[in-house]
Amino acid sequence: MSASSVSLTRLDSRSADFQPRLAQLLAFSAETDRAISDAVDTIVAGVRQRGDAAVLEFTARFDRFPAPSMAELEVPNARLQAALEGLPADLRTALEAAADRVRMYHERQLQHSWTYTEADGTVLGQQVTALDRVGLYVPGGKAAYPSSVLMNAIPAKVAGVKELIMVVPTPDGVQNELVFAAAAVSGVDRVFMIGGAQAVAALAYGTATVPQVDKIVGPGNAYVAEAKRRVFGTVGIDMIAGPSEILIICDGQTDPDWIAMDLFSQAEHDELAQAILISPDAAFLDAVAASIEKLLPTMPRAEVIRTSIVNRGGLILCKDLAEAATIANHIAPEHLELSVADPEAMLPQIRHAGAIFMGRHTCEALGDYCAGPNHVLPTSRTARFSSPLGVYDFQKRSSIIHVSLDGAQSLGQIAATLAYGEGLQAHARSAEYRLK
């Protein structure tokens, strides 16, 4: 393979055109294709109006999986347990170990109710409660995403969600044993073999068979993402996720093969994934480029990786690690690797990233499966204002206000004065009624 066979975008922070070229590299349109939007409108409206009948119709049409009734599309809990028990011993051990680590990490996120009492006896606080019912979308068919089940279901259960409904498509009737096993390990309550926009609509509006949920989480294709966008407001959603991203900051001392493979680990997701390396060492960037050339032909998903890296990947030369951190904060990546000698010293400089992987031995793939923190992360620069999925996404907060007789005197005067200032006399008089 010739040295020019993978044309990598190279940027230099000291070049006059660096900022516009970086903006061009990061540009990604999340706009939905009109054909997808129109199809989702039809599907969502159909399920909302016709319920189970529409779900059965769309499942037969899009997944080529005809079923005589919705009962045929629900997976018995015994079937989930059988899938777990039928796994090879090493695979079951790995699945359960990952689940334990995810659970242990998320148990530390659990929020609790609190109150405090003021001098006049007024009590203020916050009551924290779990959502009643959550829907989890899991991609299905030949693709296996047990890690997605763990990352979405376990935080919900830790939060105290009473009922977790999982939907997973089974195109041509292909059932994935590993996904079913992960549902058993995670404590999923009910599983339906439905997918696409019809599954999202069924969860959002409810049917005679599928219960209406309060929130829908989990990844999916463009139809699923558009359906989640459509039903938001009727139910909550986790996020509208874009393509996977990795940004690596390296001081030039890590094995270039390691860095190349870390870039591949996200590029192999799909052609729109983004993998970027920043380093102050020009020779190291050349070494990683050579490693990419060497290792790419060995990858089963070589063409997907090649397209991703050529179209959206990049190697960025910067002045120093401090500037690398500044660039990283602008990019606000989903995954950020700090492959440097002293990542702890660099950490305070990082403000915007979904997950931060510290040190040379912390590859992003560990976070995808078993490190413990959630792998559902903000993409497309949304890490500037949003956070990883967590227990807090399955809890809600109610304010507690218990005003004492004495408190009603002081607060009533303040409220009445402000209410009259706003021209809202009923507000003011309501407060004044409580005055002695």
N, C-alpha and C positions, 0 to 999 in steps of 0.2 A: 504494500500500500504506500502510495507516495505521500510525501510530507504535506502536500497541498490538498489531499483528498477530503479533509474536514476543514472547511473554511470557518474559522472561529472569529467572531467579532472581537477586536482588540481596542480598548480605550485607554487613554492616558489622562489622568486628572489634571495634568499641567497643560494640556492642549486647549486652545481657544474655543474649540467646538465641543468640549467635553460635555457640558450640561445639555445642549440639544441632542447630542448623540445618546447620552444616557436616557433622556426622556423618550427618545425613539425606541431604545432597547426595552424600556419598561412598559411601553404603550400596549394596552390590551383592552379591547372593547368587549364589555359584558352584555352588549345589546343582544336581544333575542331575535333570531330569524323569524320573519313574519309568518312563514309556514308553520314553524313550531308553535308560535303564539296562537295562531288560529286553531291549530289542532288541539292545543291544551284547553282553549276556551270551550270547544265542542265537548271534549271529554269531561271537563269539570262540570259543565252545565248538565250533561247527560247523567252523571252520577248523582248530582244534587237533586235532579227531578225524578230519576227512575231507580235510584238506589242499587240494590243487589243485582237487579236485572241488567243494568248498565255495566256494572263491574264484571259480571259473567260474560257479557257480550264483548267488552274491550279486552278481557283476558284471553278469550278464544281468538280474537282477531290479531292482537299484537304479540302475544306470547305463544300463539299456536298451541294453546292448552285449554281445550274445551272441557267444561265441568258441568254436570247436570244440576248442581246446586252449590250454594256457598258452603254447605257442610263439607263438601268434597275438597274445598280449598283451605280448610282449617287443619292445622297440623296438631294432632293430639300430643299432650305433654309426654306421654309414654314413648312416642316416636322420637322426640327430642332427646330423651334420656337414653334410648336405644342407640341413637347416633353417637352420643358421648361414650357409651360403653363399648361401641364397636370400633373406636379409633385404635390405631396402633399405640402401644404403650408409650413410646417416646413422644408421639404427637399429643396424646392426652396430658402427659406430664408437663409439656411445654405450654399447652393451652391453659392448664390450671395454674401453673406458676405465673404466667403473664396476668391472669385474672386476679390472683392474689396481690400482685404488685400494684396493679391499677386500683384495686379496692383500697389497699393500705394508703396509697398516696391521696386518694380522693376523700378518705375519711378525715383527713386533716383540714379539708376545705369546709366541712359542715358548719353552717352558721346557726346561732342559737338566739332565741328571744332574749330581750333585755329591757329593763326599766330603771328609772331613777326617780327619786322623790325630792321635790323642791321644798324650800323652807316652809311654805304655806300649806303643804300637804298635797299639792298638785303632783300627779304621777304622769310622767311621759315615758314613752319607750317604743319598742318595735316588736311585733309578733312575727316570727318566721314560721312559715308553714310550707309543706311540700305541695307540688301540683298533684291533683287527683289522678289524672290519667295522661300518659304520654305515648305518642306513636313514634316508632323507630323504623326508618326506611333503610334497608340493606340491599345493595346490589346483589343479584343472584345469577342463576344459570351456571355456566362453566367457570366463571370467575369466583374465586373464594375470598371473602373478606371477613374472616372471623374476628380479626383485630378491630374492625369497625363495630361489630356487635359489642365487644368488650368495652370499647371506649365510649360508646353512647349509652349502653344499658347500665353498666355498673355505677356511674355517677348518679343516674336517676334513682337506682335502688338505694344507694347510700343516702341520698336526699330524703328518702322516705316516700317516693311515689308509690301509690297503692297498686296501680295497674299499668303494666307496660305492654303495649300491643306492637308486635313486630310484623312488618310486611316485607316479603322477599319474593321477587318474581322467579318463576321456574320455567323459562322458555323451553318449549317442546317437552315439558314435564321433567326436565333435568333438575333433580334435587341435590343440594350440596350438603354432604354429611358434616363437613367441618363447620359450616354456618349453623346448622341445627345443633351441633354439639356446643358451640359457643353460646347459643341461646339458653341451653340447659345450664351451663356453667354460670351465666350471668343472671339467672333468675327471671328471664322473660316469662310473662304470664300467658300470653296467647300469641300464636303465629299464624298468619294467613299467607298463602302462596299467591299473592297478587303483587303487581308492580306498576311502574309507570305513573302517569298523571292520574289514572283511575284509582290507584292505591292512596295517593295523597288526598284526593277529593273524598274518598270514603272515610279516611281518618278525620278530615277536617269537618265534614258535615254529618257523618254517621249514616249508617244504613240499618236495615232490620237486623243485620248480622254483625257488622263491624261497628264497635262503639265509637262515638265521637270523642276525640281526645282534646286536651287543652294545649298541647304543643307538639310539633313534629320536628324530629331531628334526624340526621343521617344524610349521607351523600347519595347522589344519583346522577343520571345523565341530564342532558339539556331539557328534556321534557319534565323530569322530576323537579329540576331547579325552577323552571317557569311555573309549574303547578304550585310549588311552595310560595313563590312570589304572589301568585293569584289569591291564595287562601290566607295569606298573612293579614291579621286583623280579626278574622274569624277565629283563628288559632295563632299561637305563637310559633315561631320557627327559630332554629339555631342561627343560620346564616345562609346567604347565597354564595357558595364557595366557587372560586375560580380555579384555574389550573394550579397544580402543585409547584412549589418554589423552594429552591435552596440557594443561600448565599454563604460563601465560605470566605472568612478572613484568615489568611495564613502568613506567617512571618518568613516563610521560605525554608523552614527546617523540618517539615513533615514529609514523609515519603510521597513523592509525586503520584505514584500509583494509587496510594490511599485516597488522595484528593480527587484524582480522576474518577475513581469508582464511587466516591461520595457524590460527585456531580451526576454520574450515571444513575445513581439510586433514585433521583427524582426525575431525571430526564426520561427514564423508561416508563413513567406513568402514562404519558401521552405526548403527542407532538407539540402541544401548546405549553407543556411544562417549561419552567425556566430554571437554569442552573448557571450561577455566576460565581467567579472567583476573584477576590481582590487581594493584591499583595504589593508590597513596596519593592519586591525583588524581581526584576525583569527576567533574570536567568531562570528563576523558579517558574515563572509563567511559561517560559519556553519548555521547561522540563515537563510541566503538566500537559502542555499541548502535545508533546511527544508521547506521553503516557496515554493520552486519549487516542492517538493514532494507533498505538500498539495494542491497547486493550479492547477497543471498539469491535474489531472483528470476532472477538471471543464471546460476545454477548448475544444471547438468543433474541433479544429485542433490539438488535443493532440498528435497524432502520428507524425505529421509533426514536431511539436515543439520538441518532444522527440528525434527524429532522428537527428535534427539539433544540439540540445544541447549535446547529447551524442557524436556525431561524430566531431563536430567543435566548441563546446562551451568550456568555461573554467572559473575557479575561480583562480585568481592569488593573492597570498599574497606577499606584498611588504614591504620595511622597513618604508617608510613614503610617504607623498603625493608628495614630490619632485621627488622621484624615480618613483612613479606612472606616473608622467608627462613624464619622460624620456622614460618609456616603451610605453606610449601612442604615443609619437612622432615616435618611431620605428614602431609601428603597423600602424600609419597613417590611422585611421579608417574613414569610411564613416560618421557615426554618433558617436559623443562623448558626453556623459553626465558627467558634473561635479557636482555630487550630494554631495556637500560639504558645510560647513558653510560659506566660503568666496570665492565663485567662481571667483570674480573679481580679487582677489589677485593671484589666480592660472592661470588666463587667459594668462598673458605674458609668462608663461612657455610653452604654447602649440603652436607648430609651424606647425604641420601637422594634419589636420582633415578637412573633408568635411563640416561638420556643428557642432557647439559647443553649447550644451544646458546647460544653466547656472542655477544652483540652484536646490533645491529639488522639486520644483513645475513645473519644465520645462521638461515634458516627451517628448520623441522623437516623439510620435504620433502627437503632436501639430504641429510639423514641417512638417509632412507628408501631413497635410490637410489645415491648416488655419493660421499658425503664420505669414506667409508672405514670408520669404526667400524660395528659390527654393529647392525642394526635389530631384532634379536630381543632384546626387553627385558622386564624384570619389570613386571607390571601389578598392579592391585588392591592397592596399598600394599606389595607384596612387595619393592620396592626397598629397604626397610628392612633386608633380610637377604640379598638375592640380587643378581646382577650380569648384565650383558649376556652373550649367547652369545659364546663366543670359542674360540680355539685350545685353551685350558686345559680346555674341556669335552670335548675329543677326546683328551686325554692323561690318563694315570693315573700314580700315583706308588707305587713300592714302596720300603719302608725297607731300607737296607743295614746289616747289623750283622756285623762281622768282629772277634771278640774275640781278642786276643792271649793268650799264656800268662800273662803278668803281669796283664793286664786281667781274666782269669778269676779271679784271686785276690781282688782288691778287689771286683769286681762280684759274685762268688760269695758273699762274706760278706754283702753288702747284701741280695742276693736271698734267701738262705737265711733270714736274720733276718726279713724281711718275710713270707716264705712260712710260716714257723712261726707268725708272728703271725696269719695268716689261716687257719691250720689245714690247710694244704695241704702235707703232708709229702713227697709225691713231687716237687713243685716244689723244695722245699728240698734234698732229697737229690740231685736231678739237678744242682743247682748245686754241691753239696758234693763230688760225684764229681770235679769238675775242680780241686779245691783240692789243693795239694801236701801 
